């Protein structure tokens, strides 16, 4: 073997320089089917292969390019990839360094829309059981939209015409561009946190799919779903559909239609009130007349129709009751008098004066105590003798047995 030997690194570097030196390989558009797809979530890099019926080409898309994708690549998906061909020197493998990727046969935005719609539907975010009722008579209506667009003017005009009692609370946001989703999410959460209104209208005027893309953002969709205040989605025209339309509690074809769906017409409400007023007024008059006639019939067929006879009967009942009461009182009084006489006789028989009238006397000492035996006094003491008709004083001269 003649000549100087090359290292592996030198060979790989040489091949890399040849490939990178060919301008035709620095911007290529390749069609193929994705296989062996790997998404490194931490780094954001995407690793995959492109294949057709005969060959396979390794590929990588770094995070700086992957962040710009509107859809999520999957195995088996046919795509158009733009990038450059180069060699990865450590392994000596040439590969495609992808800078952009589009689904083949369908737009990236359309595919991203369908992918997100399918995923959120599987999670149940579109189910009717999660939908909130729109209040029939809102006092405060929140509006999240651009402050300079036609949408906010239409909402203000229609609300002022239909339901001037409502107060509009505007949260101005961008409605397209990279910063729009974050502003919309922040406005939704702030209104919900403050309980600032009874219903929220979220929307903007018409535009292309790219213009309306902020309302297909997953963070916006989840903020609408998490909102405890009913949300009406009013994005674009009647033929435009966004993810927010499916998540919201109610979809309106336009911002103007949203204002009409959120507000009653005060003229119709007033006409309804007047109709009920006339109805209940007539019903009340009819009820009073019916009751009056019923009372007349009752009076005619009852003693109330002949008050003189009714009073006479009641007077007779009263006189009878008074007579019975008087007779009962007299009988009761007579019986009580007899009982009193019996008790009086018994008390009289027990009276000390009655005993004295039969010749007995009561002797008391000077201190007023009643004497019961000769031992209670001494000779020479003064005593008082109580007789039936008075008292006498005496001196004890002696005691006997």
C-alpha positions in Angstrom: 0.0 0.0 0.0 1.4 3.4 -1.1 0.6 6.9 0.0 -0.2 8.4 3.4 -3.2 6.9 5.3 -6.2 9.0 6.1 -8.0 9.0 9.4 -11.7 8.3 9.7 -12.3 11.8 10.7 -10.5 13.1 7.7 -12.6 11.0 5.4 -15.8 12.0 7.0 -14.8 15.7 6.9 -13.9 15.4 3.2 -17.2 13.8 2.3 -19.0 16.5 4.4 -17.2 19.2 2.5 -18.0 17.7 -0.8 -21.7 17.4 0.1 -21.9 20.9 1.6 -20.0 22.3 -1.4 -22.7 21.1 -3.7 -25.2 24.0 -3.8 -27.9 21.7 -5.1 -28.0 19.9 -1.7 -28.2 23.0 0.5 -31.8 23.7 -0.2 -33.8 20.6 -1.2 -37.5 19.7 -1.0 -38.1 16.1 -0.3 -41.3 14.1 -0.3 -41.6 11.1 1.9 -43.3 9.2 4.7 -42.3 9.8 8.4 -41.0 6.7 10.3 -39.1 6.2 13.6 -40.3 9.6 14.8 -38.9 10.7 18.1 -39.8 13.9 19.9 -37.2 15.0 22.5 -39.5 17.1 24.7 -36.7 18.5 26.9 -34.5 19.7 24.0 -37.3 20.2 21.5 -35.4 18.5 18.7 -37.2 16.1 16.4 -35.5 12.9 15.0 -37.1 10.9 12.2 -36.6 9.1 8.9 -38.1 9.8 5.5 -38.9 6.8 3.4 -40.4 5.8 0.1 -40.9 2.4 -1.5 -37.1 1.8 -1.9 -35.0 4.0 0.4 -34.8 5.6 3.8 -33.2 9.0 4.6 -32.3 10.0 8.2 -33.4 13.5 9.2 -33.3 15.8 12.2 -35.2 19.1 12.9 -33.7 21.2 15.6 -35.9 23.0 18.2 -35.5 26.4 16.6 -37.3 25.1 13.5 -39.6 22.7 15.3 -41.2 25.5 17.3 -42.5 27.0 14.1 -44.5 23.9 13.2 -48.3 24.3 13.3 -49.0 20.6 13.5 -47.6 17.5 15.3 -45.7 15.1 13.1 -46.5 11.4 13.4 -45.3 8.1 12.0 -46.9 7.2 8.7 -47.6 10.9 7.8 -46.7 11.9 4.3 -44.9 15.3 4.3 -42.9 17.7 2.2 -39.6 18.6 4.0 -37.3 21.5 3.1 -33.8 21.5 4.3 -30.1 20.8 3.5 -28.1 17.6 3.2 -25.0 17.2 5.3 -22.8 14.7 7.1 -22.8 14.0 10.9 -19.1 13.5 11.3 -19.0 11.4 14.5 -21.0 8.6 12.8 -20.1 9.4 9.2 -23.8 9.3 8.3 -25.3 11.8 6.0 -28.8 13.1 6.8 -31.3 15.7 6.1 -31.3 18.8 8.4 -34.9 19.9 8.1 -35.9 23.5 8.3 -39.5 23.4 7.4 -42.2 20.7 7.1 -45.7 20.6 5.6 -48.2 17.8 5.4 -48.5 16.6 1.9 -51.9 17.2 0.3 -53.3 19.3 3.2 -52.2 22.5 4.8 -50.3 22.5 8.1 -52.9 24.7 9.8 -55.8 22.5 8.7 -54.0 19.4 9.9 -53.1 21.1 13.2 -56.8 22.2 13.6 -58.0 18.6 13.1 -55.3 17.1 15.4 -56.2 19.5 18.3 -59.9 19.1 17.7 -59.7 15.3 17.9 -57.5 15.4 21.0 -59.8 17.8 22.9 -62.9 15.9 21.9 -61.4 12.7 23.3 -60.8 14.6 26.6 -64.5 15.6 26.7 -64.0 19.4 26.4 -66.8 19.6 23.8 -69.4 17.6 25.7 -72.8 19.3 26.2 -72.8 18.4 29.9 -70.1 21.0 30.5 -71.9 23.8 28.8 -73.2 26.7 30.9 -76.6 28.4 30.3 -76.5 31.9 29.0 -78.2 34.3 31.5 -81.5 35.7 30.0 -81.1 39.2 31.5 -77.4 40.0 31.9 -76.5 43.1 33.8 -72.8 43.1 32.8 -71.4 41.6 29.5 -67.7 41.0 29.1 -66.2 41.5 25.7 -62.7 40.2 24.8 -61.6 41.4 21.4 -59.6 44.1 19.6 -60.6 47.6 20.8 -60.2 48.9 17.2 -62.0 46.2 15.2 -65.5 46.3 13.8 -66.5 43.5 16.2 -66.5 45.7 19.3 -68.4 48.5 17.5 -71.1 46.0 16.4 -71.5 44.5 19.9 -71.8 48.0 21.5 -74.4 49.2 19.0 -76.5 46.1 19.2 -76.4 45.9 23.0 -77.3 49.6 23.3 -80.3 49.1 21.0 -81.6 45.8 22.4 -80.7 45.9 26.1 -79.4 49.3 27.3 -79.6 48.1 30.9 -76.5 46.0 30.4 -73.0 47.4 31.1 -70.2 46.4 28.7 -66.8 45.5 30.2 -64.2 45.5 27.5 -60.9 43.6 27.8 -58.8 44.8 24.8 -56.5 42.1 23.4 -54.7 41.3 20.2 -56.7 38.9 18.1 -54.0 37.7 15.8 -50.3 37.1 15.9 -48.0 35.3 18.2 -48.9 37.4 21.3 -52.6 37.1 20.8 -53.2 33.7 22.6 -51.4 34.7 25.8 -53.4 38.0 26.0 -56.7 36.2 25.4 -55.9 33.6 28.1 -55.0 36.4 30.5 -58.2 38.3 29.9 -60.4 35.2 30.3 -58.7 34.3 33.6 -58.8 37.8 35.0 -62.6 38.3 34.2 -63.3 34.9 35.7 -61.2 35.6 38.8 -63.0 39.0 39.4 -66.4 37.6 38.5 -66.6 40.8 36.5 -69.6 39.9 34.3 -72.6 37.5 33.7 -71.5 36.4 30.3 -68.4 36.8 28.1 -68.3 37.4 24.3 -65.0 36.2 22.9 -64.3 36.9 19.2 -63.2 39.0 16.3 -64.2 39.8 12.7 -63.6 37.6 9.7 -60.2 36.7 8.1 -58.2 33.8 6.8 -57.3 30.7 8.7 -54.0 32.2 9.6 -55.8 35.4 10.9 -58.1 33.4 13.1 -55.4 31.0 14.4 -55.2 32.5 17.8 -58.7 31.1 18.5 -57.4 27.6 17.6 -54.7 27.8 20.3 -54.8 25.0 22.9 -54.2 27.3 25.8 -57.1 29.5 24.7 -59.4 26.5 24.3 -58.6 25.3 27.8 -59.0 28.8 29.3 -62.5 28.9 27.8 -63.3 25.5 29.1 -62.1 26.3 32.7 -64.0 29.6 32.8 -66.8 29.6 35.3 -68.6 32.4 33.5 -70.5 31.4 30.3 -68.5 32.1 27.2 -70.0 32.9 23.8 -67.5 32.3 20.9 -68.0 34.8 18.0 -65.1 34.4 15.7 -65.1 35.3 12.0 -68.1 34.8 9.7 -70.8 32.1 9.8 -68.8 29.7 7.7 -65.7 30.0 9.9 -65.1 27.5 12.7 -62.5 27.5 15.4 -61.6 25.3 18.3 -63.1 28.0 20.6 -66.4 27.5 18.9 -66.5 23.8 20.1 -65.3 24.5 23.6 -67.4 27.6 24.3 -70.8 27.4 26.0 -72.4 28.9 22.9 -71.2 29.5 19.4 -72.4 32.6 17.5 -71.9 32.9 13.8 -70.7 36.5 14.1 -69.9 39.1 16.8 -73.2 40.9 16.0 -75.1 37.6 16.4 -73.4 37.1 19.7 -74.6 40.4 21.0 -78.2 39.4 20.0 -77.9 36.0 21.6 -76.7 37.5 24.9 -79.3 40.2 25.1 -83.1 40.3 25.1 -85.0 43.0 23.1 -86.3 45.4 25.7 -89.3 46.3 23.4 -90.3 42.6 23.2 -89.9 42.3 27.0 -92.0 45.4 27.6 -94.7 44.1 25.3 -94.7 40.8 27.2 -95.0 42.6 30.5 -97.9 44.7 29.3 -99.6 41.6 27.9 -99.2 39.8 31.3 -100.4 43.0 33.1 -103.6 43.0 31.0 -104.1 39.3 31.4 -103.7 39.2 35.2 -105.8 42.4 35.5 -108.6 40.8 33.6 -108.2 37.5 35.5 -108.4 39.4 38.8 -111.5 41.3 37.7 -113.1 38.0 36.6 -112.2 36.4 39.9 -113.7 39.2 42.0 -116.9 39.1 40.0 -117.1 35.3 40.4 -116.6 35.6 44.1 -119.2 38.4 44.4 -121.8 36.3 42.6 -120.9 33.3 44.8 -121.4 35.4 48.0 -124.8 36.6 46.7 -125.9 33.0 46.1 -124.7 31.9 49.5 -126.5 34.8 51.2 -129.8 34.0 49.3 -129.7 30.4 50.3 -128.6 30.9 53.9 -129.8 32.7 57.0 -127.8 35.7 55.9 -130.5 36.3 53.4 -133.0 36.9 56.3 -131.1 38.7 59.0 -134.3 39.4 61.1 -135.1 35.7 61.5 -131.5 35.0 62.3 -131.3 37.7 65.0 -134.6 36.5 66.5 -133.4 32.9 66.8 -130.1 34.0 68.3 -132.0 36.3 70.7 -134.2 33.4 71.9 -131.1 31.2 72.4 -129.5 34.0 74.4 -132.5 34.4 76.6 -132.8 30.7 77.2 -129.1 30.6 78.1 -129.5 33.5 80.5 -132.5 31.8 82.2 -130.6 28.6 82.7 -127.6 30.5 84.1 -129.8 32.3 86.6 -131.6 29.1 87.7 -128.3 27.3 88.1 -126.8 30.2 90.1 -129.8 30.3 92.5 -129.6 26.5 93.0 -125.9 26.8 93.6 -126.3 29.7 96.0 -129.0 27.9 98.0 -126.8 24.8 98.4 -123.8 26.8 99.5 -125.9 28.7 102.1 -127.0 25.4 103.6 -123.5 24.2 103.8 -122.4 27.4 105.5 -125.2 27.0 108.1 -123.9 23.5 108.9 -120.3 24.7 109.3 -121.4 27.7 111.4 -123.3 25.4 113.8 -120.3 23.2 114.2 -118.0 26.1 114.8 -120.5 27.6 117.4 -120.6 24.4 119.3 -116.8 24.5 119.6 -116.6 28.2 120.6 -115.1 28.9 124.0 -117.8 31.5 124.7 -120.4 28.8 124.2 -118.7 26.7 127.0 -118.5 29.7 129.3 -122.2 30.3 128.8 -122.9 27.0 130.5 -121.2 28.3 133.8 -117.6 27.6 133.1 -114.8 30.1 133.6 -111.2 30.6 132.4 -108.6 31.6 135.0 -105.4 33.3 133.8 -102.3 34.4 135.8 -100.9 37.9 135.8 -98.7 37.0 132.8 -101.8 36.0 130.8 -101.1 32.2 130.9 -104.1 30.0 131.4 -104.1 28.1 134.8 -104.6 24.4 134.5 -103.8 23.2 138.1 -103.3 24.6 141.6 -99.5 24.2 141.1 -99.6 27.0 138.5 -100.1 29.7 141.2 -99.1 30.5 144.8 -101.2 31.9 147.6 -101.5 35.7 147.4 -101.2 36.0 143.7 -103.7 37.9 141.6 -105.6 36.1 138.9 -108.2 37.0 136.3 -111.4 35.0 135.9 -113.0 35.1 132.5 -116.8 34.6 132.6 -119.4 34.4 129.9 -120.3 38.1 130.3 -117.1 39.7 131.6 -114.1 39.3 133.9 -113.3 39.6 137.6 -110.1 39.8 139.6 -109.3 37.6 142.6 -106.6 36.8 145.0 -105.5 33.2 145.8 -106.0 32.6 149.5 -105.1 28.9 149.5 -104.9 25.7 147.4 -106.7 22.5 147.8 -106.4 19.1 146.3 
